[in-house]
Amino acid sequence: MKSQRPTRRFRGFTLIELLVVIAIIAILIALLLPAVQQAREAARRSQCKNNLKQIGLAFQNYHDTFNMFPPDYVDERGSGGTLADNEGHWAWSTMILPYLDQAPLYNQMNPGPITPSTALNDANIRTSMQQPLAAFRCPSDTGPALNGNAGQQIQADNGTNYGLPVSNYVASNNNRTLRQSRSSNGANGGSGATGAFWRDSNLRFRDITDGVSNTILVGERSYKVGTSDFYAGTLYAAREFGGTNGPEQASGNQGLIAIFGGSTYSINPTNPSNVSTRQAYSSQHTGGAHFGLGDGAVRFISENINLNTDDAVNSTLENLIGVADGQIIGEF
């Protein structure tokens, strides 16, 4: 007679046990997700820093070739205008393309013999000019591929306005409102640019008497700051705007903001987006923004850096922008 083996009974999860497991998983996700996000942001921040490092090296290689830094933009008309100028002028970002492994693109755009407005007339060149370049984009930035600000679009020879790729890096121009010219305006007492870049600029290392490690050449600008569109910068070309005070005093949203940076406002300004705040440096990184210095170093500068917008008072951020102001740099 065969013996009867007892039947094994498998007990499933109770509802309470299942809820406990789900709760544990939810807690683990809540604990790990911020760490994962922080790790991703750290990687993006590192890539942004490397972008500025490569731009700094490109500046130095350009200087080695031409014995000067690239101009912030080249006025194709030979002199500054006094009326609104929708046409494009080649910017510093175009000039350093061969030193960022982009020589074919540079040759296709052919800066010098033709203007950006003429280049945009050609469908093939326009397609290339509207392709974003990772070398000029901070991975943390959430802006679109092409700049959506109408004032930063370039008018082609056929009269059509075209958007160019967003750039998150703008050159250092002035420690106050942006200026097109290095010279002052005798008619109204306005000052000229104190930074490293201006219209048809030709700055050399020896001109940076404040010391290359104490001088900002380029810094970040975000497409958005909070909920406001700051429009970042624009690659390849900019519009120039003259205005009633002469070209050296103009800084409207019709162009210079696309390629210049200044200290009219602090880093990451909380003020609403307008023609003044959009001149500032900004980023999507918490607490500050990256800057490339004259010696090739890249520094993350706090948004709480000393800044006094009183014209009679010098402050640390302003002194970092000036190339030859003779001011002692504070901690930054």
C-alpha atoms as a printed R data frame, in Angstrom:
    type eleno elety resid chain resno      x       y       z
1   ATOM     1    CA   MET     A     1  0.000   0.000   0.000
2   ATOM     2    CA   LYS     A     2  1.430   3.334  -1.102
3   ATOM     3    CA   SER     A     3  1.968   5.936   1.537
4   ATOM     4    CA   GLN     A     4  0.302   9.297   1.028
5   ATOM     5    CA   ARG     A     5  2.726  12.205   0.880
6   ATOM     6    CA   PRO     A     6  1.459  15.393   2.335
7   ATOM     7    CA   THR     A     7  0.664  18.000  -0.351
8   ATOM     8    CA   ARG     A     8  2.767  21.162  -0.116
9   ATOM     9    CA   ARG     A     9  0.711  24.271  -0.073
10  ATOM    10    CA   PHE     A    10  2.276  27.457  -1.459
11  ATOM    11    CA   ARG     A    11  1.220  30.582   0.317
12  ATOM    12    CA   GLY     A    12  1.026  33.777  -1.787
13  ATOM    13    CA   PHE     A    13  1.645  37.357  -0.681
14  ATOM    14    CA   THR     A    14 -0.973  38.885   1.440
15  ATOM    15    CA   LEU     A    15 -2.265  42.298   0.456
16  ATOM    16    CA   ILE     A    16 -0.451  43.886   3.384
17  ATOM    17    CA   GLU     A    17  2.867  42.317   2.390
18  ATOM    18    CA   LEU     A    18  2.417  43.500  -1.192
19  ATOM    19    CA   LEU     A    19  1.727  47.043  -0.018
20  ATOM    20    CA   VAL     A    20  4.824  46.959   2.187
21  ATOM    21    CA   VAL     A    21  7.002  45.871  -0.759
22  ATOM    22    CA   ILE     A    22  5.547  48.623  -2.949
23  ATOM    23    CA   ALA     A    23  6.154  51.179  -0.199
24  ATOM    24    CA   ILE     A    24  9.785  50.060   0.172
25  ATOM    25    CA   ILE     A    25 10.335  50.343  -3.588
26  ATOM    26    CA   ALA     A    26  8.777  53.823  -3.600
27  ATOM    27    CA   ILE     A    27 11.047  54.919  -0.755
28  ATOM    28    CA   LEU     A    28 14.120  53.597  -2.565
29  ATOM    29    CA   ILE     A    29 13.124  55.436  -5.744
30  ATOM    30    CA   ALA     A    30 12.550  58.632  -3.774
31  ATOM    31    CA   LEU     A    31 15.999  58.285  -2.227
32  ATOM    32    CA   LEU     A    32 17.859  57.317  -5.389
33  ATOM    33    CA   LEU     A    33 16.193  59.571  -7.979
34  ATOM    34    CA   PRO     A    34 17.665  62.840  -6.639
35  ATOM    35    CA   ALA     A    35 21.091  61.210  -6.542
36  ATOM    36    CA   VAL     A    36 20.706  60.092 -10.168
37  ATOM    37    CA   GLN     A    37 19.551  63.562 -11.188
38  ATOM    38    CA   GLN     A    38 22.478  65.139  -9.352
39  ATOM    39    CA   ALA     A    39 24.890  62.776 -11.090
40  ATOM    40    CA   ARG     A    40 23.420  63.670 -14.478
41  ATOM    41    CA   GLU     A    41 23.620  67.395 -13.743
42  ATOM    42    CA   ALA     A    42 27.215  66.968 -12.586
43  ATOM    43    CA   ALA     A    43 28.005  65.334 -15.940
44  ATOM    44    CA   ARG     A    44 26.233  68.112 -17.842
45  ATOM    45    CA   ARG     A    45 28.027  70.747 -15.802
46  ATOM    46    CA   SER     A    46 31.361  69.070 -16.517
47  ATOM    47    CA   GLN     A    47 30.609  69.053 -20.266
48  ATOM    48    CA   CYS     A    48 29.671  72.737 -20.150
49  ATOM    49    CA   LYS     A    49 32.960  73.503 -18.446
50  ATOM    50    CA   ASN     A    50 34.817  71.529 -21.098
51  ATOM    51    CA   ASN     A    51 33.021  73.471 -23.861
52  ATOM    52    CA   LEU     A    52 34.346  76.721 -22.425
53  ATOM    53    CA   LYS     A    53 37.784  75.169 -22.064
54  ATOM    54    CA   GLN     A    54 37.805  74.327 -25.770
55  ATOM    55    CA   ILE     A    55 36.587  77.819 -26.681
56  ATOM    56    CA   GLY     A    56 39.394  79.265 -24.565
57  ATOM    57    CA   LEU     A    57 41.952  77.110 -26.385
58  ATOM    58    CA   ALA     A    58 40.464  78.194 -29.711
59  ATOM    59    CA   PHE     A    59 40.910  81.832 -28.665
60  ATOM    60    CA   GLN     A    60 44.551  81.160 -27.878
61  ATOM    61    CA   ASN     A    61 45.163  79.318 -31.150
62  ATOM    62    CA   TYR     A    62 43.522  82.148 -33.073
63  ATOM    63    CA   HIS     A    63 45.809  84.575 -31.241
64  ATOM    64    CA   ASP     A    64 48.831  82.446 -32.127
65  ATOM    65    CA   THR     A    65 47.842  82.672 -35.789
66  ATOM    66    CA   PHE     A    66 46.807  86.333 -36.066
67  ATOM    67    CA   ASN     A    67 48.561  87.882 -33.052
68  ATOM    68    CA   MET     A    68 45.217  89.039 -31.642
69  ATOM    69    CA   PHE     A    69 41.936  87.658 -30.367
70  ATOM    70    CA   PRO     A    70 39.064  87.427 -32.845
71  ATOM    71    CA   PRO     A    71 36.841  90.490 -33.188
72  ATOM    72    CA   ASP     A    72 33.510  90.207 -31.455
73  ATOM    73    CA   TYR     A    73 31.983  90.910 -34.822
74  ATOM    74    CA   VAL     A    74 33.146  92.324 -38.131
75  ATOM    75    CA   ASP     A    75 31.265  95.331 -39.441
76  ATOM    76    CA   GLU     A    76 30.910  94.462 -43.111
77  ATOM    77    CA   ARG     A    77 30.013  98.071 -43.945
78  ATOM    78    CA   GLY     A    78 33.404  99.324 -42.816
79  ATOM    79    CA   SER     A    79 31.937 101.627 -40.174
80  ATOM    80    CA   GLY     A    80 29.179 101.624 -37.601
81  ATOM    81    CA   GLY     A    81 25.688 102.508 -38.726
82  ATOM    82    CA   THR     A    82 23.352 104.958 -37.074
83  ATOM    83    CA   LEU     A    83 20.077 103.295 -38.015
84  ATOM    84    CA   ALA     A    84 18.564  99.888 -37.381
85  ATOM    85    CA   ASP     A    85 20.638  97.263 -39.159
86  ATOM    86    CA   ASN     A    86 18.952  93.926 -39.778
87  ATOM    87    CA   GLU     A    87 21.761  92.498 -41.859
88  ATOM    88    CA   GLY     A    88 24.224  90.083 -40.378
89  ATOM    89    CA   HIS     A    89 27.835  90.636 -39.378
90  ATOM    90    CA   TRP     A    90 30.167  87.686 -38.787
91  ATOM    91    CA   ALA     A    91 30.718  87.055 -35.074
92  ATOM    92    CA   TRP     A    92 33.597  85.695 -32.992
93  ATOM    93    CA   SER     A    93 32.063  82.210 -32.926
94  ATOM    94    CA   THR     A    94 32.508  81.993 -36.708
95  ATOM    95    CA   MET     A    95 36.123  83.145 -36.541
96  ATOM    96    CA   ILE     A    96 37.197  80.335 -34.204
97  ATOM    97    CA   LEU     A    97 35.443  77.490 -36.053
98  ATOM    98    CA   PRO     A    98 38.693  76.210 -37.656
99  ATOM    99    CA   TYR     A    99 40.142  75.828 -34.146
100 ATOM   100    CA   LEU     A   100 37.136  73.767 -33.001
101 ATOM   101    CA   ASP     A   101 37.487  71.130 -35.751
102 ATOM   102    CA   GLN     A   102 34.906  72.933 -37.893
103 ATOM   103    CA   ALA     A   103 37.086  74.138 -40.777
104 ATOM   104    CA   PRO     A   104 34.758  72.700 -43.490
105 ATOM   105    CA   LEU     A   105 31.829  74.667 -42.065
106 ATOM   106    CA   TYR     A   106 33.952  77.810 -41.891
107 ATOM   107    CA   ASN     A   107 35.039  77.382 -45.500
108 ATOM   108    CA   GLN     A   108 31.475  76.815 -46.641
109 ATOM   109    CA   MET     A   109 30.244  80.011 -44.969
110 ATOM   110    CA   ASN     A   110 33.242  81.839 -46.481
111 ATOM   111    CA   PRO     A   111 33.309  84.791 -44.052
112 ATOM   112    CA   GLY     A   112 34.961  87.878 -45.437
113 ATOM   113    CA   PRO     A   113 34.254  87.575 -49.149
114 ATOM   114    CA   ILE     A   114 30.519  87.263 -48.420
115 ATOM   115    CA   THR     A   115 28.317  88.523 -45.586
116 ATOM   116    CA   PRO     A   116 26.062  86.346 -43.408
117 ATOM   117    CA   SER     A   117 23.069  87.888 -45.176
118 ATOM   118    CA   THR     A   118 24.453  86.723 -48.522
119 ATOM   119    CA   ALA     A   119 25.353  83.307 -47.118
120 ATOM   120    CA   LEU     A   120 21.778  82.806 -45.873
121 ATOM   121    CA   ASN     A   121 20.519  83.366 -49.417
122 ATOM   122    CA   ASP     A   122 22.161  80.092 -50.422
123 ATOM   123    CA   ALA     A   123 19.966  77.164 -49.350
124 ATOM   124    CA   ASN     A   124 22.923  74.805 -48.869
125 ATOM   125    CA   ILE     A   125 24.887  77.257 -46.729
126 ATOM   126    CA   ARG     A   126 21.737  78.195 -44.816
127 ATOM   127    CA   THR     A   127 21.120  74.541 -43.952
128 ATOM   128    CA   SER     A   128 24.626  74.289 -42.505
129 ATOM   129    CA   MET     A   129 24.341  77.607 -40.669
130 ATOM   130    CA   GLN     A   130 21.127  76.468 -38.990
131 ATOM   131    CA   GLN     A   131 22.616  73.238 -37.644
132 ATOM   132    CA   PRO     A   132 23.270  73.528 -33.874
133 ATOM   133    CA   LEU     A   133 26.811  72.939 -32.639
134 ATOM   134    CA   ALA     A   134 27.252  71.025 -29.392
135 ATOM   135    CA   ALA     A   135 30.474  72.958 -28.745
136 ATOM   136    CA   PHE     A   136 28.376  76.077 -28.090
137 ATOM   137    CA   ARG     A   137 25.521  74.522 -26.114
138 ATOM   138    CA   CYS     A   138 25.410  73.868 -22.400
139 ATOM   139    CA   PRO     A   139 23.821  70.418 -21.961
140 ATOM   140    CA   SER     A   140 21.767  71.744 -19.027
141 ATOM   141    CA   ASP     A   141 20.098  74.420 -21.131
142 ATOM   142    CA   THR     A   142 16.542  73.741 -22.279
143 ATOM   143    CA   GLY     A   143 16.333  76.329 -25.056
144 ATOM   144    CA   PRO     A   144 15.363  75.510 -28.653
145 ATOM   145    CA   ALA     A   145 17.783  74.685 -31.437
146 ATOM   146    CA   LEU     A   146 17.268  78.030 -33.202
147 ATOM   147    CA   ASN     A   147 17.032  81.384 -31.465
148 ATOM   148    CA   GLY     A   148 13.407  82.464 -31.288
149 ATOM   149    CA   ASN     A   149 14.023  86.132 -30.545
150 ATOM   150    CA   ALA     A   150 13.010  88.151 -33.601
151 ATOM   151    CA   GLY     A   151 15.611  90.795 -32.747
152 ATOM   152    CA   GLN     A   152 18.382  88.222 -33.045
153 ATOM   153    CA   GLN     A   153 17.388  86.852 -36.421
154 ATOM   154    CA   ILE     A   154 19.420  87.763 -39.489
155 ATOM   155    CA   GLN     A   155 17.907  89.263 -42.610
156 ATOM   156    CA   ALA     A   156 19.104  87.582 -45.788
157 ATOM   157    CA   ASP     A   157 19.686  89.499 -48.994
158 ATOM   158    CA   ASN     A   158 16.267  88.346 -50.188
159 ATOM   159    CA   GLY     A   159 14.611  90.145 -47.256
160 ATOM   160    CA   THR     A   160 13.701  87.004 -45.286
161 ATOM   161    CA   ASN     A   161 14.642  86.823 -41.605
162 ATOM   162    CA   TYR     A   162 16.261  83.585 -40.455
163 ATOM   163    CA   GLY     A   163 16.969  82.254 -36.992
164 ATOM   164    CA   LEU     A   164 20.446  80.963 -36.203
165 ATOM   165    CA   PRO     A   165 21.441  78.299 -33.660
166 ATOM   166    CA   VAL     A   166 21.314  79.131 -29.982
167 ATOM   167    CA   SER     A   167 24.673  79.593 -28.261
168 ATOM   168    CA   ASN     A   168 25.012  79.495 -24.486
169 ATOM   169    CA   TYR     A   169 28.313  81.369 -24.536
170 ATOM   170    CA   VAL     A   170 28.776  85.110 -25.057
171 ATOM   171    CA   ALA     A   171 31.966  87.164 -25.192
172 ATOM   172    CA   SER     A   172 32.888  89.712 -22.525
173 ATOM   173    CA   ASN     A   173 32.162  93.248 -23.709
174 ATOM   174    CA   ASN     A   174 31.651  95.804 -20.940
175 ATOM   175    CA   ASN     A   175 31.299  96.174 -17.188
176 ATOM   176    CA   ARG     A   176 28.111  98.164 -17.642
177 ATOM   177    CA   THR     A   177 25.675  98.425 -20.562
178 ATOM   178    CA   LEU     A   178 26.923  96.743 -23.731
179 ATOM   179    CA   ARG     A   179 28.925  98.936 -26.101
180 ATOM   180    CA   GLN     A   180 29.715  98.449 -29.764
181 ATOM   181    CA   SER     A   181 32.887 100.532 -29.761
182 ATOM   182    CA   ARG     A   182 36.021 100.779 -27.645
183 ATOM   183    CA   SER     A   183 35.937 104.563 -27.877
184 ATOM   184    CA   SER     A   184 33.836 106.898 -25.769
185 ATOM   185    CA   ASN     A   185 31.122 109.091 -27.193
186 ATOM   186    CA   GLY     A   186 32.169 112.702 -26.724
187 ATOM   187    CA   ALA     A   187 28.704 113.970 -27.598
188 ATOM   188    CA   ASN     A   188 26.984 112.456 -24.592
189 ATOM   189    CA   GLY     A   189 29.836 111.410 -22.330
190 ATOM   190    CA   GLY     A   190 29.068 107.711 -22.705
191 ATOM   191    CA   SER     A   191 31.929 105.309 -22.110
192 ATOM   192    CA   GLY     A   192 33.228 102.700 -24.513
193 ATOM   193    CA   ALA     A   193 33.673  98.968 -24.011
194 ATOM   194    CA   THR     A   194 36.061  97.955 -21.225
195 ATOM   195    CA   GLY     A   195 36.029  94.218 -21.931
196 ATOM   196    CA   ALA     A   196 37.923  92.021 -24.356
197 ATOM   197    CA   PHE     A   197 35.566  92.179 -27.340
198 ATOM   198    CA   TRP     A   198 33.844  94.917 -29.345
199 ATOM   199    CA   ARG     A   199 33.112  95.786 -32.983
200 ATOM   200    CA   ASP     A   200 36.167  95.012 -35.141
201 ATOM   201    CA   SER     A   201 38.173  94.447 -31.945
202 ATOM   202    CA   ASN     A   202 41.842  93.451 -32.106
203 ATOM   203    CA   LEU     A   203 42.796  92.781 -28.474
204 ATOM   204    CA   ARG     A   204 46.184  91.182 -27.819
205 ATOM   205    CA   PHE     A   205 47.510  89.386 -24.767
206 ATOM   206    CA   ARG     A   206 49.756  92.310 -23.964
207 ATOM   207    CA   ASP     A   207 46.706  94.592 -23.814
208 ATOM   208    CA   ILE     A   208 45.305  92.639 -20.852
209 ATOM   209    CA   THR     A   209 47.313  94.542 -18.257
210 ATOM   210    CA   ASP     A   210 45.065  93.415 -15.399
211 ATOM   211    CA   GLY     A   211 46.421  89.881 -15.864
212 ATOM   212    CA   VAL     A   212 44.981  87.078 -17.964
213 ATOM   213    CA   SER     A   213 44.008  85.026 -14.900
214 ATOM   214    CA   ASN     A   214 41.930  87.965 -13.655
215 ATOM   215    CA   THR     A   215 40.067  88.704 -16.880
216 ATOM   216    CA   ILE     A   216 36.877  87.127 -18.234
217 ATOM   217    CA   LEU     A   217 36.827  86.423 -21.966
218 ATOM   218    CA   VAL     A   218 33.607  84.449 -22.281
219 ATOM   219    CA   GLY     A   219 30.750  83.314 -20.065
220 ATOM   220    CA   GLU     A   220 27.456  81.457 -19.985
221 ATOM   221    CA   ARG     A   221 24.008  82.709 -20.844
222 ATOM   222    CA   SER     A   222 20.878  80.612 -20.457
223 ATOM   223    CA   TYR     A   223 17.884  80.665 -22.797
224 ATOM   224    CA   LYS     A   224 15.599  80.860 -19.779
225 ATOM   225    CA   VAL     A   225 16.128  82.303 -16.310
226 ATOM   226    CA   GLY     A   226 13.298  81.135 -14.107
227 ATOM   227    CA   THR     A   227 10.179  81.529 -16.216
228 ATOM   228    CA   SER     A   228 11.565  84.385 -18.337
229 ATOM   229    CA   ASP     A   229 13.061  84.015 -21.802
230 ATOM   230    CA   PHE     A   230 16.557  85.523 -21.860
231 ATOM   231    CA   TYR     A   231 17.226  84.074 -25.341
232 ATOM   232    CA   ALA     A   232 20.848  83.096 -24.632
233 ATOM   233    CA   GLY     A   233 23.159  83.986 -27.520
234 ATOM   234    CA   THR     A   234 23.343  83.288 -31.238
235 ATOM   235    CA   LEU     A   235 25.980  81.549 -33.326
236 ATOM   236    CA   TYR     A   236 27.837  82.896 -36.332
237 ATOM   237    CA   ALA     A   237 26.383  86.384 -36.797
238 ATOM   238    CA   ALA     A   238 24.652  89.349 -35.193
239 ATOM   239    CA   ARG     A   239 22.668  92.377 -36.162
240 ATOM   240    CA   GLU     A   240 23.971  95.807 -35.301
241 ATOM   241    CA   PHE     A   241 21.812  98.637 -34.028
242 ATOM   242    CA   GLY     A   242 22.906 102.249 -34.102
243 ATOM   243    CA   GLY     A   243 20.359 104.373 -32.296
244 ATOM   244    CA   THR     A   244 20.310 108.090 -31.663
245 ATOM   245    CA   ASN     A   245 23.524 108.199 -29.616
246 ATOM   246    CA   GLY     A   246 25.714 106.675 -32.272
247 ATOM   247    CA   PRO     A   247 26.719 103.048 -32.765
248 ATOM   248    CA   GLU     A   248 29.207 102.933 -29.904
249 ATOM   249    CA   GLN     A   249 26.446 103.628 -27.381
250 ATOM   250    CA   ALA     A   250 23.776 101.296 -28.708
251 ATOM   251    CA   SER     A   251 22.891  97.990 -27.106
252 ATOM   252    CA   GLY     A   252 19.296  97.269 -28.053
253 ATOM   253    CA   ASN     A   253 17.900  93.792 -28.482
254 ATOM   254    CA   GLN     A   254 18.585  93.945 -32.209
255 ATOM   255    CA   GLY     A   255 21.841  92.121 -32.171
256 ATOM   256    CA   LEU     A   256 24.589  92.789 -29.675
257 ATOM   257    CA   ILE     A   257 22.896  90.824 -26.917
258 ATOM   258    CA   ALA     A   258 23.292  87.787 -29.176
259 ATOM   259    CA   ILE     A   259 27.086  87.837 -28.866
260 ATOM   260    CA   PHE     A   260 28.022  90.218 -26.005
261 ATOM   261    CA   GLY     A   261 27.880  89.860 -22.223
262 ATOM   262    CA   GLY     A   262 28.175  92.456 -19.469
263 ATOM   263    CA   SER     A   263 27.479  93.200 -15.822
264 ATOM   264    CA   THR     A   264 24.476  95.505 -16.003
265 ATOM   265    CA   TYR     A   265 22.867  92.906 -13.732
266 ATOM   266    CA   SER     A   266 24.223  90.141 -11.541
267 ATOM   267    CA   ILE     A   267 24.713  86.538 -12.642
268 ATOM   268    CA   ASN     A   268 21.334  84.765 -12.914
269 ATOM   269    CA   PRO     A   269 19.273  87.942 -12.425
270 ATOM   270    CA   THR     A   270 15.839  87.477 -10.902
271 ATOM   271    CA   ASN     A   271 14.457  90.583 -12.588
272 ATOM   272    CA   PRO     A   272 11.965  90.052 -15.441
273 ATOM   273    CA   SER     A   273 13.445  89.582 -18.891
274 ATOM   274    CA   ASN     A   274 14.074  92.878 -20.665
275 ATOM   275    CA   VAL     A   275 16.714  94.539 -22.814
276 ATOM   276    CA   SER     A   276 18.905  95.159 -19.746
277 ATOM   277    CA   THR     A   277 18.671  91.836 -17.904
278 ATOM   278    CA   ARG     A   278 19.274  89.899 -21.118
279 ATOM   279    CA   GLN     A   279 22.762  91.421 -21.241
280 ATOM   280    CA   ALA     A   280 23.710  89.541 -18.071
281 ATOM   281    CA   TYR     A   281 25.413  86.176 -17.672
282 ATOM   282    CA   SER     A   282 23.258  83.261 -16.544
283 ATOM   283    CA   SER     A   283 23.013  79.487 -16.525
284 ATOM   284    CA   GLN     A   284 20.865  76.506 -15.561
285 ATOM   285    CA   HIS     A   285 23.468  75.456 -13.001
286 ATOM   286    CA   THR     A   286 22.512  76.078  -9.406
287 ATOM   287    CA   GLY     A   287 24.278  78.995  -7.772
288 ATOM   288    CA   GLY     A   288 26.232  80.618 -10.601
289 ATOM   289    CA   ALA     A   289 27.708  80.185 -14.074
290 ATOM   290    CA   HIS     A   290 30.912  79.134 -15.824
291 ATOM   291    CA   PHE     A   291 33.386  81.657 -17.219
292 ATOM   292    CA   GLY     A   292 36.456  81.276 -19.407
293 ATOM   293    CA   LEU     A   293 39.418  83.438 -18.360
294 ATOM   294    CA   GLY     A   294 42.265  84.867 -20.385
295 ATOM   295    CA   ASP     A   295 44.712  82.178 -19.277
296 ATOM   296    CA   GLY     A   296 42.448  79.390 -20.537
297 ATOM   297    CA   ALA     A   297 41.142  78.455 -17.091
298 ATOM   298    CA   VAL     A   298 37.411  77.942 -16.539
299 ATOM   299    CA   ARG     A   299 35.904  79.097 -13.269
300 ATOM   300    CA   PHE     A   300 32.438  78.611 -11.804
301 ATOM   301    CA   ILE     A   301 31.571  82.019 -10.361
302 ATOM   302    CA   SER     A   302 28.868  82.398  -7.731
303 ATOM   303    CA   GLU     A   303 25.765  84.418  -8.509
304 ATOM   304    CA   ASN     A   304 26.447  86.136  -5.197
305 ATOM   305    CA   ILE     A   305 29.731  87.623  -6.393
306 ATOM   306    CA   ASN     A   306 30.256  91.233  -5.382
307 ATOM   307    CA   LEU     A   307 28.515  93.538  -7.883
308 ATOM   308    CA   ASN     A   308 27.647  97.200  -7.475
309 ATOM   309    CA   THR     A   309 25.880  98.793 -10.429
310 ATOM   310    CA   ASP     A   310 26.653 102.309  -9.206
311 ATOM   311    CA   ASP     A   311 28.873 103.847 -11.900
312 ATOM   312    CA   ALA     A   312 31.058 105.425  -9.229
313 ATOM   313    CA   VAL     A   313 31.739 102.149  -7.386
314 ATOM   314    CA   ASN     A   314 33.901  99.308  -8.665
315 ATOM   315    CA   SER     A   315 33.027  95.725  -7.775
316 ATOM   316    CA   THR     A   316 34.534  92.287  -8.331
317 ATOM   317    CA   LEU     A   317 32.467  91.162 -11.332
318 ATOM   318    CA   GLU     A   318 33.048  94.481 -13.105
319 ATOM   319    CA   ASN     A   319 36.783  94.281 -12.451
320 ATOM   320    CA   LEU     A   320 36.900  90.765 -13.906
321 ATOM   321    CA   ILE     A   321 35.352  92.024 -17.133
322 ATOM   322    CA   GLY     A   322 37.671  95.018 -17.565
323 ATOM   323    CA   VAL     A   323 40.943  94.124 -19.276
324 ATOM   324    CA   ALA     A   324 42.958  97.164 -18.216
325 ATOM   325    CA   ASP     A   325 41.126  99.016 -15.461
326 ATOM   326    CA   GLY     A   326 43.963  98.647 -12.941
327 ATOM   327    CA   GLN     A   327 41.580  97.517 -10.210
328 ATOM   328    CA   ILE     A   328 42.495  94.949  -7.575
329 ATOM   329    CA   ILE     A   329 40.394  91.817  -7.935
330 ATOM   330    CA   GLY     A   330 38.604  90.604  -4.823
331 ATOM   331    CA   GLU     A   331 37.707  87.016  -3.994
332 ATOM   332    CA   PHE     A   332 35.680  85.194  -6.604
